[in-house]
Amino acid sequence: MSLALSTLIYEWRRYTAAVVALAFSGLLILAEVGMFTGIVRGITATIDRSRADIMVLGPKVTALVDSGPGTGVPKRITPQIYMNPEVTEVEPLDGNGGMWINDPKAGQKRKTEYVQIWAIDPRAGSVSLPTDYTEATRIALQEPFAVAVDATSLGRLGVKLNDTATLNHHTVHVRAILHGYPSINQVNVVMSKDTLRMLGMDDPNNPRDGPLMVRIKDPAKAEQVRDQLNAVSHGEYRAWTRAELSKANEGALMKEQIIGLFLGFTVFIGFLIGIGITSQTLRGAILASIKEFASLRALGVSMGSLRWIVIELSFWVGVVGLAATGLFTWGVYLLGEKFGVPMGFPTSWVVGIAILLTLISIFSGVLSLGVLKKSQPADLLR
């Protein structure tokens, strides 16, 4: 075991403030990234958890987030997709928006909310049926005018299981409660395609469909089939693997100007907090151990070697800070789940924050090197 690591273990109290500062710097950034990523995953959960291997969208769409009406494709595209021998099922993911008005009971308030509607095919094994829907939910959605909402949206909509509400001037029944489909912005309401049609929210004369959800024989060939479909698209559509589209959705949100400003400011604040507290803590800890460093110099250890000990010590402080960041972030994630706040942590951001915290700790160690000038062997005789 190195001298630096031994020092950190036996003098851990002196370095606690530095570890906590690094942990909270990382938590500050990761919590914000997790919240914004969770918002996207909540919006696109119906697609991300579907049985589709490939999604077909309009040719100019770069992500579903803020893509507007261009996500659909002409209805004549569906037979063309079936021409690929690997394709087994193609189904449009229908949706719409409408005004939701609850049916308040005595003592309740009337709630009016504009909701986002997703229409799925509740047939067993349907490509648009999310994989985490229970059998009871699937059967419940087969009932005419039945809808399902996430548990976190019940308060906003003013309903509970088996309550009624008005949607597009028709009465609908809340027959299923979903979990893991929260929405920070517009509430998501799920129903069958037949119910959407009965509500008058499915225009049969619309020449466009989609986005299209495509299932193939071998999911391992998703990228190969995607390339084949794009090669014969003639610019009329673009095929995506489901994982590719999910990543694009997260990236599109992070590129939003206001979100970019929030994240940039948070990273800057986290950097200042980490550098300020960590460097001062390391400086104070080294100063408190200055006689030990002076003893090492008296034994013939060079100043260069002492500097490397301090740098290594700061590195191990960073490692412990990373572990604490992971622990705190996990706690925040569990807390968010409990209160229905969706969170997600992209690997690129996690790796980036890990590198940032490591650099902060090492740079803090560099800023503390000046204290070593006070480690004069002659001071041991005083």
ROVEX-353034 format. One record per residue (C-alpha): residue in one letter; x, y, z. Coordinates in nm, 3 decimals, padded with zeros to 5 digits. Each point is the difference from the previous one (the first is absolute). Layout:
! ROVEX-353034
<pt lumgu="a" u="X" v="Y" w="Z"/>
...
END
This chain:
! ROVEX-353034
<pt lumgu="m" u="00.000" v="00.000" w="00.000"/>
<pt lumgu="s" u="00.140" v="00.341" w="-00.099"/>
<pt lumgu="l" u="00.080" v="00.271" w="00.253"/>
<pt lumgu="a" u="-00.265" v="00.230" w="-00.149"/>
<pt lumgu="l" u="-00.277" v="-00.259" w="00.031"/>
<pt lumgu="s" u="00.110" v="-00.091" w="00.353"/>
<pt lumgu="t" u="-00.010" v="00.368" w="00.096"/>
<pt lumgu="l" u="-00.354" v="00.036" w="-00.136"/>
<pt lumgu="i" u="-00.119" v="-00.309" w="00.190"/>
<pt lumgu="y" u="00.150" v="00.093" w="00.336"/>
<pt lumgu="e" u="-00.066" v="00.373" w="-00.023"/>
<pt lumgu="w" u="-00.340" v="-00.024" w="-00.173"/>
<pt lumgu="r" u="-00.165" v="00.261" w="00.221"/>
<pt lumgu="r" u="00.227" v="00.270" w="-00.140"/>
<pt lumgu="y" u="-00.111" v="-00.077" w="-00.354"/>
<pt lumgu="t" u="-00.373" v="-00.049" w="00.059"/>
<pt lumgu="a" u="-00.088" v="00.355" w="-00.108"/>
<pt lumgu="a" u="00.183" v="-00.047" w="-00.331"/>
<pt lumgu="v" u="-00.181" v="-00.329" w="-00.067"/>
<pt lumgu="v" u="-00.339" v="00.152" w="00.082"/>
<pt lumgu="a" u="00.072" v="00.305" w="-00.221"/>
<pt lumgu="l" u="00.087" v="-00.223" w="-00.295"/>
<pt lumgu="a" u="-00.304" v="-00.219" w="00.061"/>
<pt lumgu="f" u="-00.242" v="00.290" w="00.006"/>
<pt lumgu="s" u="00.162" v="00.160" w="-00.304"/>
<pt lumgu="g" u="-00.061" v="-00.319" w="-00.196"/>
<pt lumgu="l" u="-00.347" v="-00.044" w="00.146"/>
<pt lumgu="l" u="-00.096" v="00.356" w="-00.097"/>
<pt lumgu="i" u="00.079" v="-00.069" w="-00.365"/>
<pt lumgu="l" u="-00.123" v="-00.359" w="-00.022"/>
<pt lumgu="a" u="-00.332" v="00.076" w="00.170"/>
<pt lumgu="e" u="-00.077" v="00.270" w="-00.257"/>
<pt lumgu="v" u="00.108" v="-00.219" w="-00.292"/>
<pt lumgu="g" u="-00.202" v="-00.289" w="00.145"/>
<pt lumgu="m" u="-00.312" v="00.215" w="00.028"/>
<pt lumgu="f" u="00.019" v="00.130" w="-00.358"/>
<pt lumgu="t" u="00.074" v="-00.347" w="-00.137"/>
<pt lumgu="g" u="-00.288" v="-00.144" w="00.202"/>
<pt lumgu="i" u="-00.237" v="00.251" w="-00.153"/>
<pt lumgu="v" u="00.083" v="-00.133" w="-00.348"/>
<pt lumgu="r" u="-00.028" v="-00.363" w="00.107"/>
<pt lumgu="g" u="-00.336" v="00.069" w="00.158"/>
<pt lumgu="i" u="-00.127" v="00.159" w="-00.321"/>
<pt lumgu="t" u="00.120" v="-00.283" w="-00.226"/>
<pt lumgu="a" u="-00.052" v="-00.293" w="00.241"/>
<pt lumgu="t" u="-00.277" v="-00.149" w="-00.214"/>
<pt lumgu="i" u="00.244" v="-00.025" w="-00.293"/>
<pt lumgu="d" u="00.312" v="-00.095" w="00.196"/>
<pt lumgu="r" u="-00.179" v="-00.295" w="00.166"/>
<pt lumgu="s" u="-00.182" v="-00.122" w="-00.308"/>
<pt lumgu="r" u="00.076" v="-00.322" w="-00.185"/>
<pt lumgu="a" u="00.118" v="00.192" w="-00.306"/>
<pt lumgu="d" u="00.356" v="-00.055" w="-00.118"/>
<pt lumgu="i" u="-00.003" v="00.286" w="-00.251"/>
<pt lumgu="m" u="-00.182" v="00.335" w="-00.017"/>
<pt lumgu="v" u="-00.081" v="00.168" w="-00.332"/>
<pt lumgu="l" u="-00.040" v="00.379" w="00.008"/>
<pt lumgu="g" u="-00.003" v="00.289" w="-00.241"/>
<pt lumgu="p" u="00.324" v="00.059" w="-00.195"/>
<pt lumgu="k" u="00.088" v="00.329" w="00.172"/>
<pt lumgu="v" u="-00.075" v="-00.109" w="00.356"/>
<pt lumgu="t" u="00.310" v="-00.010" w="00.222"/>
<pt lumgu="a" u="-00.185" v="-00.093" w="00.321"/>
<pt lumgu="l" u="-00.351" v="-00.034" w="00.134"/>
<pt lumgu="v" u="00.056" v="00.282" w="00.250"/>
<pt lumgu="d" u="-00.139" v="00.326" w="-00.143"/>
<pt lumgu="s" u="-00.021" v="-00.159" w="-00.346"/>
<pt lumgu="g" u="-00.348" v="00.133" w="-00.080"/>
<pt lumgu="p" u="-00.232" v="-00.169" w="-00.250"/>
<pt lumgu="g" u="00.282" v="-00.124" w="-00.223"/>
<pt lumgu="t" u="00.034" v="-00.331" w="00.183"/>
<pt lumgu="g" u="-00.264" v="-00.166" w="-00.218"/>
<pt lumgu="v" u="00.046" v="-00.156" w="-00.342"/>
<pt lumgu="p" u="-00.238" v="-00.055" w="-00.294"/>
<pt lumgu="k" u="-00.228" v="-00.301" w="00.049"/>
<pt lumgu="r" u="00.127" v="-00.155" w="-00.322"/>
<pt lumgu="i" u="00.337" v="-00.052" w="00.175"/>
<pt lumgu="t" u="-00.134" v="-00.288" w="00.213"/>
<pt lumgu="p" u="-00.019" v="-00.254" w="-00.289"/>
<pt lumgu="q" u="00.352" v="00.100" w="-00.103"/>
<pt lumgu="i" u="00.132" v="-00.081" w="00.347"/>
<pt lumgu="y" u="-00.160" v="-00.345" w="-00.020"/>
<pt lumgu="m" u="00.200" v="-00.071" w="-00.315"/>
<pt lumgu="n" u="00.311" v="-00.055" w="00.213"/>
<pt lumgu="p" u="00.010" v="-00.376" w="00.069"/>
<pt lumgu="e" u="00.105" v="00.053" w="00.364"/>
<pt lumgu="v" u="-00.306" v="00.211" w="00.087"/>
<pt lumgu="t" u="-00.284" v="-00.185" w="00.171"/>
<pt lumgu="e" u="-00.225" v="00.280" w="00.128"/>
<pt lumgu="v" u="-00.051" v="00.370" w="-00.068"/>
<pt lumgu="e" u="-00.238" v="00.213" w="00.201"/>
<pt lumgu="p" u="-00.040" v="00.377" w="00.032"/>
<pt lumgu="l" u="00.016" v="00.154" w="00.345"/>
<pt lumgu="d" u="-00.305" v="00.221" w="-00.005"/>
<pt lumgu="g" u="-00.045" v="00.294" w="00.230"/>
<pt lumgu="n" u="-00.173" v="00.330" w="00.048"/>
<pt lumgu="g" u="-00.067" v="00.263" w="00.258"/>
<pt lumgu="g" u="-00.318" v="00.100" w="00.176"/>
<pt lumgu="m" u="-00.159" v="00.178" w="00.293"/>
<pt lumgu="w" u="-00.056" v="-00.216" w="00.306"/>
<pt lumgu="i" u="-00.274" v="00.098" w="00.248"/>
<pt lumgu="n" u="-00.053" v="-00.214" w="00.306"/>
<pt lumgu="d" u="-00.339" v="-00.088" w="00.149"/>
<pt lumgu="p" u="00.040" v="00.138" w="00.353"/>
<pt lumgu="k" u="-00.185" v="-00.157" w="00.289"/>
<pt lumgu="a" u="-00.129" v="00.188" w="00.302"/>
<pt lumgu="g" u="00.279" v="00.207" w="00.154"/>
<pt lumgu="q" u="00.234" v="-00.046" w="-00.299"/>
<pt lumgu="k" u="00.124" v="00.268" w="-00.237"/>
<pt lumgu="r" u="-00.053" v="-00.005" w="-00.373"/>
<pt lumgu="k" u="00.330" v="-00.060" w="-00.182"/>
<pt lumgu="t" u="00.053" v="00.106" w="-00.359"/>
<pt lumgu="e" u="00.321" v="-00.116" w="-00.165"/>
<pt lumgu="y" u="00.125" v="-00.023" w="-00.358"/>
<pt lumgu="v" u="00.134" v="-00.354" w="-00.039"/>
<pt lumgu="q" u="00.219" v="-00.188" w="-00.246"/>
<pt lumgu="i" u="-00.173" v="-00.313" w="-00.130"/>
<pt lumgu="w" u="00.180" v="-00.317" w="-00.106"/>
<pt lumgu="a" u="-00.199" v="-00.271" w="-00.177"/>
<pt lumgu="i" u="00.123" v="-00.359" w="00.007"/>
<pt lumgu="d" u="-00.127" v="-00.333" w="-00.126"/>
<pt lumgu="p" u="-00.094" v="-00.202" w="00.313"/>
<pt lumgu="r" u="00.021" v="-00.326" w="-00.194"/>
<pt lumgu="a" u="00.231" v="-00.247" w="00.176"/>
<pt lumgu="g" u="00.355" v="00.037" w="-00.127"/>
<pt lumgu="s" u="-00.077" v="00.310" w="-00.207"/>
<pt lumgu="v" u="00.306" v="00.193" w="-00.113"/>
<pt lumgu="s" u="-00.140" v="00.319" w="00.155"/>
<pt lumgu="l" u="-00.085" v="-00.163" w="00.334"/>
<pt lumgu="p" u="00.267" v="00.092" w="00.259"/>
<pt lumgu="t" u="00.181" v="-00.298" w="00.144"/>
<pt lumgu="d" u="-00.066" v="00.099" w="00.362"/>
<pt lumgu="y" u="-00.380" v="00.018" w="-00.030"/>
<pt lumgu="t" u="-00.167" v="-00.261" w="00.216"/>
<pt lumgu="e" u="-00.253" v="-00.238" w="-00.147"/>
<pt lumgu="a" u="-00.270" v="00.172" w="00.207"/>
<pt lumgu="t" u="00.092" v="00.336" w="-00.155"/>
<pt lumgu="r" u="-00.006" v="-00.142" w="-00.351"/>
<pt lumgu="i" u="-00.345" v="-00.153" w="00.052"/>
<pt lumgu="a" u="-00.132" v="00.315" w="00.166"/>
<pt lumgu="l" u="00.096" v="00.212" w="-00.302"/>
<pt lumgu="q" u="-00.206" v="-00.223" w="-00.228"/>
<pt lumgu="e" u="-00.314" v="00.145" w="00.155"/>
<pt lumgu="p" u="-00.153" v="00.282" w="-00.208"/>
<pt lumgu="f" u="00.084" v="00.346" w="00.137"/>
<pt lumgu="a" u="00.246" v="-00.146" w="00.253"/>
<pt lumgu="v" u="00.319" v="00.196" w="00.072"/>
<pt lumgu="a" u="00.312" v="-00.047" w="00.210"/>
<pt lumgu="v" u="00.202" v="00.270" w="00.177"/>
<pt lumgu="d" u="00.316" v="-00.001" w="00.209"/>
<pt lumgu="a" u="-00.038" v="-00.006" w="00.378"/>
<pt lumgu="t" u="00.189" v="00.331" w="00.027"/>
<pt lumgu="s" u="-00.260" v="00.173" w="-00.221"/>
<pt lumgu="l" u="-00.310" v="-00.092" w="00.198"/>
<pt lumgu="g" u="00.012" v="00.317" w="00.211"/>
<pt lumgu="r" u="00.043" v="00.228" w="-00.303"/>
<pt lumgu="l" u="-00.290" v="-00.167" w="-00.177"/>
<pt lumgu="g" u="-00.220" v="-00.015" w="00.309"/>
<pt lumgu="v" u="-00.087" v="-00.368" w="-00.037"/>
<pt lumgu="k" u="00.068" v="-00.341" w="00.144"/>
<pt lumgu="l" u="-00.052" v="-00.354" w="-00.128"/>
<pt lumgu="n" u="-00.345" v="-00.056" w="-00.156"/>
<pt lumgu="d" u="-00.088" v="00.370" w="00.004"/>
<pt lumgu="t" u="-00.147" v="00.168" w="-00.307"/>
<pt lumgu="a" u="00.106" v="00.315" w="-00.183"/>
<pt lumgu="t" u="-00.076" v="00.188" w="-00.319"/>
<pt lumgu="l" u="00.244" v="-00.010" w="-00.291"/>
<pt lumgu="n" u="-00.087" v="00.163" w="-00.332"/>
<pt lumgu="h" u="-00.366" v="00.028" w="00.113"/>
<pt lumgu="h" u="-00.020" v="-00.375" w="00.071"/>
<pt lumgu="t" u="-00.005" v="-00.185" w="00.330"/>
<pt lumgu="v" u="00.304" v="-00.218" w="00.067"/>
<pt lumgu="h" u="00.068" v="-00.242" w="00.285"/>
<pt lumgu="v" u="00.330" v="-00.033" w="00.187"/>
<pt lumgu="r" u="00.040" v="-00.378" w="-00.006"/>
<pt lumgu="a" u="00.373" v="-00.040" w="00.061"/>
<pt lumgu="i" u="00.275" v="00.174" w="00.196"/>
<pt lumgu="l" u="00.349" v="-00.004" w="-00.152"/>
<pt lumgu="h" u="00.333" v="00.024" w="00.181"/>
<pt lumgu="g" u="00.319" v="00.143" w="-00.149"/>
<pt lumgu="y" u="-00.171" v="00.228" w="-00.253"/>
<pt lumgu="p" u="00.016" v="00.339" w="00.174"/>
<pt lumgu="s" u="-00.019" v="00.329" w="-00.187"/>
<pt lumgu="i" u="00.131" v="00.329" w="00.129"/>
<pt lumgu="n" u="-00.164" v="00.201" w="-00.279"/>
<pt lumgu="q" u="-00.313" v="-00.135" w="-00.167"/>
<pt lumgu="v" u="-00.170" v="-00.297" w="00.163"/>
<pt lumgu="n" u="00.005" v="-00.316" w="-00.209"/>
<pt lumgu="v" u="-00.326" v="-00.190" w="-00.047"/>
<pt lumgu="v" u="00.011" v="-00.346" w="-00.162"/>
<pt lumgu="m" u="-00.289" v="-00.165" w="-00.180"/>
<pt lumgu="s" u="-00.069" v="-00.252" w="-00.273"/>
<pt lumgu="k" u="-00.013" v="00.095" w="-00.365"/>
<pt lumgu="d" u="-00.369" v="-00.091" w="-00.003"/>
<pt lumgu="t" u="-00.069" v="00.242" w="00.285"/>
<pt lumgu="l" u="00.192" v="00.273" w="-00.180"/>
<pt lumgu="r" u="-00.217" v="-00.061" w="-00.302"/>
<pt lumgu="m" u="-00.322" v="00.006" w="00.205"/>
<pt lumgu="l" u="00.105" v="00.330" w="00.157"/>
<pt lumgu="g" u="00.022" v="00.146" w="-00.349"/>
<pt lumgu="m" u="00.370" v="00.074" w="00.040"/>
<pt lumgu="d" u="00.123" v="-00.224" w="-00.280"/>
<pt lumgu="d" u="-00.039" v="00.155" w="-00.343"/>
<pt lumgu="p" u="-00.036" v="-00.282" w="-00.259"/>
<pt lumgu="n" u="00.054" v="00.251" w="-00.280"/>
<pt lumgu="n" u="00.341" v="00.104" w="00.127"/>
<pt lumgu="p" u="00.252" v="-00.107" w="-00.267"/>
<pt lumgu="r" u="00.274" v="-00.042" w="00.258"/>
<pt lumgu="d" u="00.069" v="-00.260" w="00.267"/>
<pt lumgu="g" u="00.248" v="-00.046" w="00.269"/>
<pt lumgu="p" u="00.252" v="-00.007" w="00.120"/>
<pt lumgu="l" u="00.011" v="-00.364" w="-00.111"/>
<pt lumgu="m" u="00.101" v="-00.273" w="00.240"/>
<pt lumgu="v" u="00.172" v="-00.293" w="-00.170"/>
<pt lumgu="r" u="00.070" v="-00.347" w="00.134"/>
<pt lumgu="i" u="00.251" v="-00.228" w="-00.169"/>
<pt lumgu="k" u="00.073" v="-00.373" w="00.019"/>
<pt lumgu="d" u="00.340" v="00.036" w="00.166"/>
<pt lumgu="p" u="00.045" v="00.306" w="00.226"/>
<pt lumgu="a" u="00.378" v="-00.044" w="-00.026"/>
<pt lumgu="k" u="-00.027" v="00.109" w="-00.365"/>
<pt lumgu="a" u="-00.168" v="00.331" w="00.085"/>
<pt lumgu="e" u="00.289" v="00.216" w="-00.124"/>
<pt lumgu="q" u="00.032" v="-00.204" w="-00.320"/>
<pt lumgu="v" u="-00.373" v="00.028" w="-00.076"/>
<pt lumgu="r" u="00.006" v="00.370" w="00.085"/>
<pt lumgu="d" u="00.272" v="00.056" w="-00.259"/>
<pt lumgu="q" u="-00.189" v="-00.206" w="-00.258"/>
<pt lumgu="l" u="-00.319" v="00.202" w="00.055"/>
<pt lumgu="n" u="00.183" v="00.330" w="-00.023"/>
<pt lumgu="a" u="00.174" v="-00.111" w="-00.319"/>
<pt lumgu="v" u="-00.335" v="-00.038" w="-00.181"/>
<pt lumgu="s" u="-00.183" v="00.291" w="00.167"/>
<pt lumgu="h" u="00.067" v="00.247" w="-00.286"/>
<pt lumgu="g" u="-00.006" v="00.276" w="00.259"/>
<pt lumgu="e" u="-00.363" v="-00.066" w="00.103"/>
<pt lumgu="y" u="00.077" v="-00.125" w="00.351"/>
<pt lumgu="r" u="00.281" v="-00.084" w="00.239"/>
<pt lumgu="a" u="00.026" v="-00.322" w="00.200"/>
<pt lumgu="w" u="00.150" v="-00.008" w="00.348"/>
<pt lumgu="t" u="00.078" v="-00.277" w="00.243"/>
<pt lumgu="r" u="-00.193" v="00.051" w="00.322"/>
<pt lumgu="a" u="00.320" v="00.049" w="00.201"/>
<pt lumgu="e" u="00.131" v="00.251" w="-00.254"/>
<pt lumgu="l" u="-00.319" v="00.205" w="00.016"/>
<pt lumgu="s" u="00.001" v="-00.004" w="00.380"/>
<pt lumgu="k" u="00.354" v="00.136" w="00.005"/>
<pt lumgu="a" u="-00.093" v="00.267" w="-00.254"/>
<pt lumgu="n" u="-00.294" v="00.110" w="00.217"/>
<pt lumgu="e" u="00.227" v="00.048" w="00.299"/>
<pt lumgu="g" u="00.257" v="00.188" w="-00.208"/>
<pt lumgu="a" u="-00.265" v="00.227" w="-00.150"/>
<pt lumgu="l" u="-00.119" v="00.107" w="00.343"/>
<pt lumgu="m" u="00.353" v="00.073" w="00.121"/>
<pt lumgu="k" u="00.053" v="00.224" w="-00.305"/>
<pt lumgu="e" u="-00.295" v="00.222" w="00.090"/>
<pt lumgu="q" u="00.138" v="00.348" w="00.063"/>
<pt lumgu="i" u="-00.161" v="00.057" w="00.339"/>
<pt lumgu="i" u="00.098" v="-00.347" w="00.122"/>
<pt lumgu="g" u="00.353" v="00.051" w="-00.130"/>
<pt lumgu="l" u="00.025" v="00.322" w="00.201"/>
<pt lumgu="f" u="-00.128" v="-00.175" w="00.313"/>
<pt lumgu="l" u="00.248" v="-00.284" w="-00.036"/>
<pt lumgu="g" u="00.291" v="00.230" w="-00.086"/>
<pt lumgu="f" u="-00.069" v="00.217" w="00.304"/>
<pt lumgu="t" u="-00.035" v="-00.308" w="00.223"/>
<pt lumgu="v" u="00.331" v="-00.144" w="-00.122"/>
<pt lumgu="f" u="00.169" v="00.337" w="00.063"/>
<pt lumgu="i" u="-00.142" v="00.026" w="00.354"/>
<pt lumgu="g" u="00.090" v="-00.362" w="00.074"/>
<pt lumgu="f" u="00.356" v="00.062" w="-00.122"/>
<pt lumgu="l" u="00.041" v="00.309" w="00.221"/>
<pt lumgu="i" u="-00.140" v="-00.177" w="00.307"/>
<pt lumgu="g" u="00.221" v="-00.303" w="-00.058"/>
<pt lumgu="i" u="00.319" v="00.197" w="-00.058"/>
<pt lumgu="g" u="-00.061" v="00.251" w="00.279"/>
<pt lumgu="i" u="-00.082" v="-00.241" w="00.281"/>
<pt lumgu="t" u="00.219" v="-00.291" w="-00.108"/>
<pt lumgu="s" u="00.315" v="00.208" w="-00.046"/>
<pt lumgu="q" u="-00.042" v="00.175" w="00.336"/>
<pt lumgu="t" u="-00.071" v="-00.329" w="00.176"/>
<pt lumgu="l" u="00.309" v="-00.164" w="-00.151"/>
<pt lumgu="r" u="00.209" v="00.304" w="00.085"/>
<pt lumgu="g" u="-00.116" v="-00.008" w="00.362"/>
<pt lumgu="a" u="00.054" v="-00.377" w="00.028"/>
<pt lumgu="i" u="00.352" v="00.021" w="-00.139"/>
<pt lumgu="l" u="00.080" v="00.293" w="00.228"/>
<pt lumgu="a" u="-00.122" v="-00.204" w="00.298"/>
<pt lumgu="s" u="00.240" v="-00.279" w="-00.103"/>
<pt lumgu="i" u="00.290" v="00.231" w="-00.082"/>
<pt lumgu="k" u="00.228" v="-00.154" w="00.266"/>
<pt lumgu="e" u="-00.045" v="-00.343" w="-00.157"/>
<pt lumgu="f" u="00.101" v="00.141" w="-00.339"/>
<pt lumgu="a" u="00.298" v="00.175" w="00.164"/>
<pt lumgu="s" u="00.104" v="-00.333" w="00.151"/>
<pt lumgu="l" u="-00.008" v="-00.159" w="-00.345"/>
<pt lumgu="r" u="00.223" v="00.278" w="-00.133"/>
<pt lumgu="a" u="00.239" v="-00.056" w="00.289"/>
<pt lumgu="l" u="00.018" v="-00.367" w="-00.099"/>
<pt lumgu="g" u="00.107" v="00.099" w="-00.350"/>
<pt lumgu="v" u="-00.330" v="-00.002" w="-00.189"/>
<pt lumgu="s" u="00.018" v="00.258" w="-00.276"/>
<pt lumgu="m" u="-00.246" v="00.286" w="-00.040"/>
<pt lumgu="g" u="-00.106" v="-00.148" w="-00.334"/>
<pt lumgu="s" u="-00.099" v="-00.327" w="00.169"/>
<pt lumgu="l" u="-00.196" v="00.189" w="00.264"/>
<pt lumgu="r" u="-00.189" v="00.182" w="-00.273"/>
<pt lumgu="w" u="-00.091" v="-00.333" w="-00.160"/>
<pt lumgu="i" u="-00.129" v="-00.122" w="00.337"/>
<pt lumgu="v" u="-00.230" v="00.303" w="00.021"/>
<pt lumgu="i" u="-00.120" v="-00.051" w="-00.360"/>
<pt lumgu="e" u="-00.068" v="-00.368" w="00.067"/>
<pt lumgu="l" u="-00.178" v="00.091" w="00.321"/>
<pt lumgu="s" u="-00.226" v="00.242" w="-00.189"/>
<pt lumgu="f" u="-00.068" v="-00.272" w="-00.257"/>
<pt lumgu="w" u="-00.119" v="-00.241" w="00.270"/>
<pt lumgu="v" u="-00.216" v="00.275" w="00.147"/>
<pt lumgu="g" u="-00.158" v="00.027" w="-00.346"/>
<pt lumgu="v" u="-00.061" v="-00.376" w="-00.014"/>
<pt lumgu="v" u="-00.177" v="00.005" w="00.337"/>
<pt lumgu="g" u="-00.193" v="00.309" w="-00.114"/>
<pt lumgu="l" u="-00.115" v="-00.189" w="-00.310"/>
<pt lumgu="a" u="-00.123" v="-00.288" w="00.214"/>
<pt lumgu="a" u="-00.189" v="00.245" w="00.222"/>
<pt lumgu="t" u="-00.148" v="00.168" w="-00.310"/>
<pt lumgu="g" u="-00.129" v="-00.335" w="-00.120"/>
<pt lumgu="l" u="-00.153" v="-00.072" w="00.341"/>
<pt lumgu="f" u="-00.170" v="00.340" w="00.026"/>
<pt lumgu="t" u="-00.125" v="-00.015" w="-00.359"/>
<pt lumgu="w" u="-00.147" v="-00.344" w="00.062"/>
<pt lumgu="g" u="-00.180" v="00.140" w="00.302"/>
<pt lumgu="v" u="-00.141" v="00.290" w="-00.203"/>
<pt lumgu="y" u="-00.111" v="-00.247" w="-00.270"/>
<pt lumgu="l" u="-00.189" v="-00.210" w="00.257"/>
<pt lumgu="l" u="-00.155" v="00.314" w="00.145"/>
<pt lumgu="g" u="-00.109" v="00.109" w="-00.348"/>
<pt lumgu="e" u="-00.158" v="-00.339" w="-00.067"/>
<pt lumgu="k" u="-00.192" v="00.020" w="00.324"/>
<pt lumgu="f" u="-00.154" v="00.334" w="-00.095"/>
<pt lumgu="g" u="-00.048" v="-00.082" w="-00.369"/>
<pt lumgu="v" u="00.282" v="00.218" w="-00.135"/>
<pt lumgu="p" u="00.158" v="-00.174" w="-00.302"/>
<pt lumgu="m" u="00.380" v="-00.001" w="-00.013"/>
<pt lumgu="g" u="00.256" v="-00.138" w="-00.242"/>
<pt lumgu="f" u="00.378" v="00.010" w="-00.008"/>
<pt lumgu="p" u="00.160" v="-00.028" w="-00.346"/>
<pt lumgu="t" u="00.334" v="-00.182" w="00.005"/>
<pt lumgu="s" u="00.179" v="00.285" w="-00.178"/>
<pt lumgu="w" u="-00.100" v="00.245" w="00.273"/>
<pt lumgu="v" u="00.092" v="-00.239" w="00.281"/>
<pt lumgu="v" u="00.346" v="-00.056" w="-00.152"/>
<pt lumgu="g" u="00.041" v="00.373" w="-00.061"/>
<pt lumgu="i" u="-00.086" v="00.087" w="00.361"/>
<pt lumgu="a" u="00.238" v="-00.269" w="00.127"/>
<pt lumgu="i" u="00.283" v="00.151" w="-00.204"/>
<pt lumgu="l" u="-00.093" v="00.352" w="00.114"/>
<pt lumgu="l" u="00.005" v="-00.093" w="00.370"/>
<pt lumgu="t" u="00.333" v="-00.179" w="-00.040"/>
<pt lumgu="l" u="00.151" v="00.307" w="-00.167"/>
<pt lumgu="i" u="-00.142" v="00.225" w="00.274"/>
<pt lumgu="s" u="00.161" v="-00.210" w="00.272"/>
<pt lumgu="i" u="00.340" v="-00.016" w="-00.175"/>
<pt lumgu="f" u="-00.005" v="00.372" w="-00.081"/>
<pt lumgu="s" u="-00.086" v="00.071" w="00.363"/>
<pt lumgu="g" u="00.304" v="-00.203" w="00.099"/>
<pt lumgu="v" u="00.216" v="00.206" w="-00.234"/>
<pt lumgu="l" u="-00.130" v="00.321" w="00.160"/>
<pt lumgu="s" u="00.100" v="-00.139" w="00.341"/>
<pt lumgu="l" u="00.363" v="-00.074" w="-00.090"/>
<pt lumgu="g" u="00.118" v="00.339" w="00.121"/>
<pt lumgu="v" u="-00.053" v="-00.108" w="00.361"/>
<pt lumgu="l" u="00.286" v="-00.251" w="-00.034"/>
<pt lumgu="k" u="00.248" v="00.288" w="00.006"/>
<pt lumgu="k" u="-00.064" v="00.019" w="00.374"/>
<pt lumgu="s" u="00.121" v="-00.358" w="00.052"/>
<pt lumgu="q" u="00.349" v="00.103" w="00.108"/>
<pt lumgu="p" u="00.196" v="-00.269" w="00.195"/>
<pt lumgu="a" u="00.143" v="00.270" w="00.224"/>
<pt lumgu="d" u="-00.348" v="00.067" w="00.133"/>
<pt lumgu="l" u="00.005" v="-00.343" w="00.168"/>
<pt lumgu="l" u="00.262" v="00.134" w="00.247"/>
<pt lumgu="r" u="-00.229" v="00.276" w="00.129"/>
END
